[in-house]
Amino acid sequence: MNAPATRREAIVRILRDMDVGRQSELVSLLRRQGFDATQSSVSRDLREIGVVKAGDRYLLPQYEDALTPSHFETVASFVKSYKPAGDHLTVVLTSAGSAQSVAIAMDKARWPEVTGTIAGDDTIFIATESAPAQRRLHSRLRNTFSL
């Protein structure tokens, strides 16, 4: 069984049934079910499904299309602070290893004031198209992450 769609369905079932914290563990579980999975195929699948890593485990997206503020409950504790860097750039600081998960949640929420995000290990750069858009973003960050 090698069809990506079938493998992704199996990943969703596995992540619903148990806590999985490493891609190697997921590869092993998929192989036991007859899938010819590799770390790179699982990595692509997780990205395609929209899975985020929260702490020591993978989490499925809570909503298929539109995300609500409650979606951020799984990553809210990772956001430590934010600060402006000029009129169009905001820097968000997260706990170590959490920036990617938080940025994915922001990207999926499709906040209108956000032009784009870049995430490292514990830092996210968020671009806005104007100073007013940046102020709206800061308000949203304060409300969403209780900053």
N, C-alpha and C positions, 0 to 999 in steps of 0.2 A: 504494500500500500504506500504509494508515494505521491498521490495527488495532494498538492498544497491545501486545497479547500478541505479535504477529508482530514488531513493532519491537523489543520487549525481547529476543526470541530473537536477533535480528540483533545487538543490542548485546552480548549474551553471547558470540556468535561472534567479534565484532570484538575484544573485550577478551581473549579467549582467544588470539587469533592475533597481536596486536600491542600494544605499549605506547601508550596514549593518555593524554595529560596535560591536555587541555582539552576542555570541552564543545563549543566551536566546531569543534574537530577531529572530534569524534564526529558532530556534525550534518552536516559535510561528507561523512564516510565513509558515513553513512546515506543521504544524498541521492544519492550515486553508486550506491547499491543500489536506488534507486527509492522511498525513503521520504520523505514530506513531513514532515521533522522540524524542530523549532525548539529553541532553547536551553531554553525552559521545558518542552517535552515531554520532552526528554532529561533534564533535571534531575529531573522527576517519575519517569521510568523508572529512573534510577540509584538514586533513593531507594527505589523499590518493589522493585528487584532486591536491594538491600542492598549495593550497591557502596560501597567506601570509597576515599578518596583517601589514598594513602601516598606522601609526598614529592611527586614530580612525575608520578605516574601513578595511574590508577584500578585497583583490584583487586577482583576478584569475590569474593563470600563463599566461604570454603573448605568450609563445611558447610551443608547445606540446613536441617536442623532444629536439632539440638543442637550447640553449639560446645564444643570442648575447649580446654585451655590452649594447645595449639599454634596455635590461631587467632590468638592475640595476638602471635605472632612477627612479623607484618607491621607491627604498630603499637607493639611494646614499646619500641623505641628512642626513640619520641617522648615517653614519660612520663619526666619529670624528677624530680618529687617529689610528696608529698602532705602535708597537715597537717589536723588537726581544726579545725573552726570551731564550737565548742559541742558538745553531746552528740549531735546528730542530723545534722550537716552536715560533709562532708569536701571539701576543696578539692584538686584534682589539677592540677598544673602540667605543661604539655606544651611541646614546641617550637612555635614560631609556626606557625599554620595547621593544627595537627594535632589540636586538641581534639575536633572533630566526629568524626573517624575513630576516635579512641580511645573516645569515648562511644558510638558506634554499636556497636563491638565489645562493650563492656560491656553495653549494652542487649540485644543479641542473645544474650549468654551467660546472661541471666536469673538473675543472682546473687540468691539468695533474700534476702540482707540489704539489697539496694538497693531503695528505694522509688521513686526516680526520679533522672534526671540532667538537667542543663542544661549545654550546652557553648557556649563563646564561641570566640575565636580560639586562645587558648593556655591556657584555664582551664576546668575542669569542676567543677561543683558536684554532689555526690552526696548525696542525702538518705537517711537510714536511719530506721527507726521507733523505735529505742531505742539507748541507750549500748552494751549488749552487741552489738547488730547492727553498730554502728559499729566496735567492736573486731574483730569477725569480718571486716568489710570491710577494715580496715587490714592484717590478717594476709593476706588474699587479695591485696591490692595489693602487699605486700612480696614474696610468693611469685611472683605472676604477672609482675611487672615488675622483679624483682630490685632492690628499693629497700632 
